[in-house]
Amino acid sequence: MATLIDTLGSDQRPRHPEKAHRPDQPVQRKPDWIRVKAPGSPKWGETNKIVKEHGLVTVCQEASCPNIGECWEHKHATFMIMGDTCTRACSFCNVKTGLPGALDQDEPAKIADAVQKLGLNHVVITSVDRDDLADGGAEHFARVIRAIRELSPKTTIEVLTPDFLRKEGALEIVVAARPDVFNHNLETVPSNYLTVRPGARYFHSIRLLQRVKELDPTIFTKSGIMVGLGEERNEVLQLMDDLRSADVDFLTIGQYLQPTKKHHPVISFVTPDEFKAYETIAYTKGFLLVSATPLTRSSHHAGEDFAKLKAARLAQAGA
């Protein structure tokens, strides 16, 4: 695993220094079935204002999420904690890479205040990778969860965490804070890891999700992947089996969209019919909930999906 060290000032540093000298990759024209609503509605503006006033970072902006217009119009935002700079250098991701700054100790209170002002029933908290921290930022996650619980006790909380690779005891800190949903994305099939997610280890991520259930079986677990990165269909089906072996409840599958010419190219655009087939197969394998569409993203419709998860668990228990 490589941790990027960059001594240039933020105004001099490219967003992706590790990609700057890579040859340009062709950017394919998006098919007709990938269409998104452009941001700019009055309600979008209200969400944007609250985010700016609190000096917060959202993955919606940093990762160039195609659903930002729809989500922010409904005052749904995924907060990205521990800064906007990641210590990993994944070839698919548009989040800045480099050496992050010190943690903002007031951030948990700022997040909690924003959640209260937005009136969120369900909130998603994610982060950059912080391999520079002894616990990978686990205690900071826990502090954010506790701060939200104090101000908005009825708000359900979903975390989308890094893998905490080589951070002994970090996962246990986050689980002890008792989020309602624990999400950790595999991102792609294992054969792509060296080129797509080089700082991670596929079976470590599977084990991380399995360990959550061992520590607290009441927490819903969730993972997601992108397709269109050159994976084979049988590899996706095997990944589903691996997640079910870890008792993961919820699987998301979405189309990879290339952020810039320096990022991993789109190898294929998966059709809506293929997504529907993946969804059908995933349900037969035992997932409580599956979201598989071209524009599916980990946190898209997270609140509505949490309600569906609870209903599916109750139905399963009554079967």
C-alpha positions in Angstrom: 0.0 0.0 0.0 1.4 3.4 -1.0 0.8 6.6 1.0 1.3 9.7 -1.1 3.5 12.4 0.3 3.2 15.8 -1.3 5.1 18.8 0.0 3.7 21.4 -2.4 1.1 23.9 -1.3 -2.5 23.2 -2.1 -2.5 26.0 -4.6 0.4 24.5 -6.5 -0.5 20.8 -6.2 -2.5 19.1 -9.0 -5.7 17.4 -7.9 -4.3 14.0 -8.9 -0.4 14.2 -8.8 -0.1 10.4 -9.3 -2.1 10.6 -12.5 -0.5 13.8 -14.0 2.0 12.0 -16.3 -0.3 9.2 -17.4 -1.3 9.1 -21.0 -4.8 10.4 -21.7 -7.5 7.7 -21.8 -10.4 8.0 -24.3 -13.6 9.2 -22.8 -16.6 7.4 -24.3 -19.8 9.2 -25.2 -22.5 8.2 -22.6 -25.4 6.2 -23.9 -29.0 7.5 -23.9 -29.9 5.6 -20.8 -27.5 7.7 -18.6 -29.2 11.0 -18.1 -29.1 13.1 -14.9 -30.8 16.3 -13.7 -28.5 19.3 -13.7 -28.2 21.0 -10.2 -29.5 24.5 -9.6 -33.0 24.3 -8.1 -33.9 26.5 -5.1 -33.9 23.5 -2.8 -30.5 22.5 -4.2 -29.3 26.0 -3.3 -30.6 25.7 0.3 -28.6 22.5 0.8 -25.5 24.1 -0.9 -25.8 27.1 1.5 -25.9 24.9 4.6 -22.9 22.9 3.4 -20.9 26.1 2.7 -21.9 27.8 5.9 -20.6 24.9 8.0 -17.4 24.5 6.0 -18.3 20.9 5.2 -17.0 18.5 2.5 -19.4 16.2 0.7 -18.6 13.2 -1.5 -21.4 14.5 -3.8 -19.1 17.3 -4.9 -15.6 15.7 -4.4 -16.4 12.5 -6.3 -18.4 14.3 -9.0 -21.5 12.3 -8.3 -24.0 12.4 -11.2 -27.0 12.4 -8.7 -26.1 15.6 -6.9 -28.9 17.6 -8.5 -31.6 15.1 -7.5 -30.2 14.4 -4.0 -29.5 18.0 -2.9 -33.0 19.1 -4.2 -34.3 16.7 -1.6 -31.8 17.8 1.1 -29.9 14.5 0.9 -26.1 14.9 1.2 -23.4 12.5 2.0 -20.9 14.2 4.3 -17.2 13.4 3.8 -15.2 13.8 7.0 -11.5 14.1 7.8 -10.8 16.5 4.9 -10.9 16.4 1.1 -7.5 14.8 0.5 -7.1 11.0 0.3 -3.9 9.0 1.0 -4.8 6.4 -1.6 -4.6 6.7 -5.4 -7.4 4.7 -6.9 -7.6 5.0 -10.6 -11.4 5.4 -10.7 -11.8 8.1 -8.0 -12.0 11.9 -8.4 -11.2 12.8 -4.8 -7.9 14.6 -4.4 -4.9 12.6 -3.4 -1.9 13.7 -1.3 -1.0 14.3 2.3 -4.1 15.4 4.3 -4.0 18.1 7.0 -4.8 17.7 10.7 -8.2 16.6 11.7 -10.8 19.3 12.5 -11.7 18.6 16.1 -14.9 20.7 15.7 -16.1 18.7 12.7 -18.3 16.3 14.6 -20.3 19.3 16.0 -20.5 21.0 12.6 -21.8 17.8 11.0 -24.4 17.3 13.8 -25.5 20.9 13.4 -25.9 20.6 9.6 -27.9 17.3 10.0 -30.2 19.0 12.5 -30.7 22.1 10.2 -31.4 19.9 7.1 -33.9 17.9 9.2 -32.4 14.6 8.0 -34.2 11.4 8.9 -31.2 9.4 7.6 -27.6 10.6 7.1 -24.6 9.0 5.4 -21.1 9.7 6.7 -18.1 8.7 4.6 -14.5 9.8 4.5 -11.3 9.9 2.6 -8.7 7.2 3.4 -6.5 8.4 6.2 -3.6 5.9 6.2 -1.5 8.6 8.0 -3.6 8.2 11.2 -2.9 5.5 13.7 -6.5 4.3 13.7 -7.3 5.3 10.2 -9.8 7.9 11.5 -12.0 5.4 13.4 -12.3 7.4 16.5 -13.3 10.5 14.4 -16.1 8.4 12.8 -17.3 7.5 16.3 -17.2 11.1 17.5 -19.3 12.1 14.5 -21.9 9.4 15.2 -22.1 10.4 18.9 -22.5 14.1 18.0 -25.4 13.4 15.6 -27.1 11.1 18.1 -27.0 13.9 20.7 -28.6 16.5 18.6 -30.8 14.3 16.4 -31.6 11.1 18.3 -34.2 10.0 15.8 -31.9 10.3 12.8 -30.6 7.0 11.5 -26.9 6.9 10.6 -25.1 5.1 7.8 -21.3 5.0 7.6 -19.3 4.3 4.5 -15.9 3.6 5.7 -12.4 2.9 4.4 -10.9 -0.5 4.9 -8.8 0.4 7.9 -6.1 -1.8 6.5 -3.4 -2.6 9.1 -5.2 -0.5 11.7 -5.7 -3.0 14.6 -8.8 -2.4 16.6 -10.1 0.5 14.3 -13.2 -1.4 13.1 -14.2 -2.2 16.6 -14.2 1.5 17.5 -16.7 2.3 14.7 -19.0 -0.6 15.4 -19.1 0.2 19.1 -20.6 3.6 18.2 -23.5 1.6 16.7 -24.3 3.1 13.3 -27.5 1.7 11.8 -25.8 0.8 8.5 -22.2 -0.1 8.0 -21.2 0.2 4.4 -17.8 -0.6 2.9 -17.5 -0.8 -0.9 -15.5 -3.5 -2.7 -15.7 -1.2 -5.8 -14.7 -3.9 -8.3 -13.9 -7.6 -8.8 -10.6 -8.9 -7.4 -8.9 -9.3 -10.8 -9.1 -5.5 -11.2 -7.6 -4.5 -7.8 -4.1 -3.9 -9.0 -5.2 -1.4 -11.6 -8.4 0.0 -10.0 -7.9 -0.2 -6.3 -4.2 -0.8 -5.8 -4.0 0.2 -2.1 -6.7 -2.2 -1.0 -7.0 -6.0 -0.5 -10.2 -7.7 -1.7 -10.4 -10.4 0.9 -9.5 -8.0 3.7 -12.6 -6.0 2.7 -14.7 -9.1 2.7 -13.4 -10.0 6.2 -14.1 -6.4 7.4 -17.7 -6.7 6.5 -18.0 -10.2 8.0 -16.4 -8.9 11.3 -19.1 -6.2 11.6 -21.8 -8.9 11.8 -19.7 -10.9 14.3 -19.4 -7.8 16.5 -23.0 -6.7 16.2 -25.5 -8.7 14.2 -28.1 -6.0 14.5 -26.2 -3.6 12.2 -27.1 -3.7 8.6 -24.1 -4.3 6.3 -23.8 -3.0 2.8 -21.3 -3.0 -0.1 -21.2 -1.8 -3.6 -19.3 -2.2 -6.9 -19.0 -0.4 -10.2 -19.3 -2.3 -13.5 -17.9 -1.3 -16.9 -14.3 -1.6 -15.6 -13.5 -4.7 -17.7 -15.0 -7.3 -15.2 -16.5 -10.6 -16.5 -20.0 -11.5 -15.6 -18.9 -14.7 -13.7 -16.6 -12.5 -11.6 -19.5 -10.4 -10.5 -21.5 -13.5 -9.6 -18.6 -14.8 -7.6 -18.3 -11.5 -5.8 -22.0 -11.8 -4.8 -21.3 -15.2 -3.3 -18.3 -13.8 -1.4 -20.4 -11.0 0.1 -23.2 -13.4 1.0 -20.6 -15.6 2.8 -19.9 -12.5 4.9 -23.6 -12.1 5.6 -23.8 -8.8 3.8 -27.4 -7.5 3.6 -27.4 -4.9 0.8 -25.6 -4.8 -2.5 -25.4 -1.8 -4.9 -24.2 -2.0 -8.5 -23.7 1.0 -10.6 -22.1 2.1 -13.9 -18.5 3.4 -13.7 -18.2 6.9 -15.2 -14.8 8.2 -16.0 -14.1 11.5 -14.2 -11.2 12.7 -16.5 -8.9 11.6 -19.3 -6.3 10.6 -16.7 -8.6 8.1 -14.9 -9.3 4.5 -15.7 -11.3 4.3 -19.0 -14.8 3.0 -19.2 -14.4 -0.5 -20.8 -18.1 -0.9 -21.4 -21.5 0.6 -20.7 -23.7 -2.0 -19.1 -27.2 -2.0 -20.4 -30.3 -1.6 -18.1 -31.3 -5.1 -19.0 -28.0 -6.4 -17.7 -28.4 -4.5 -14.5 -31.8 -6.0 -14.0 -30.4 -9.5 -14.5 -27.7 -8.8 -11.9 -30.5 -7.6 -9.5 -32.5 -10.7 -10.0 -29.6 -13.0 -9.5 -28.5 -11.1 -6.3 -31.9 -11.5 -4.8 -31.8 -15.3 -5.4 -28.5 -15.4 -3.6 -30.1 -14.0 -0.4 -29.5 -10.3 -0.2 -32.2 -8.4 1.7 -31.9 -5.5 -0.7 -30.3 -4.9 -4.1 -30.0 -1.7 -6.1 -28.6 -2.2 -9.6 -29.0 0.5 -12.2 -26.6 2.6 -14.3 -27.0 5.5 -11.9 -27.0 3.6 -8.7 -24.5 5.0 -6.2 -23.7 3.8 -2.6 -25.7 6.6 -0.9 -28.4 7.3 -3.5 -31.8 7.0 -1.9 -30.1 5.8 1.3 -33.0 6.9 3.5 -35.6 5.1 1.5 -33.4 2.1 1.2 -33.0 1.9 5.0 -36.7 1.7 5.4 -36.8 -1.1 2.8 -34.0 -2.9 4.7 -35.9 -2.9 8.0 -39.0 -4.1 6.3 -37.1 -6.9 4.5 -35.5 -8.1 7.8 -38.9 -8.1 9.5 -40.4 -10.1 6.6 -37.6 -12.6 6.8 -37.9 -13.0 10.5 -41.7 -13.7 10.1 -41.2 -16.2 7.2 
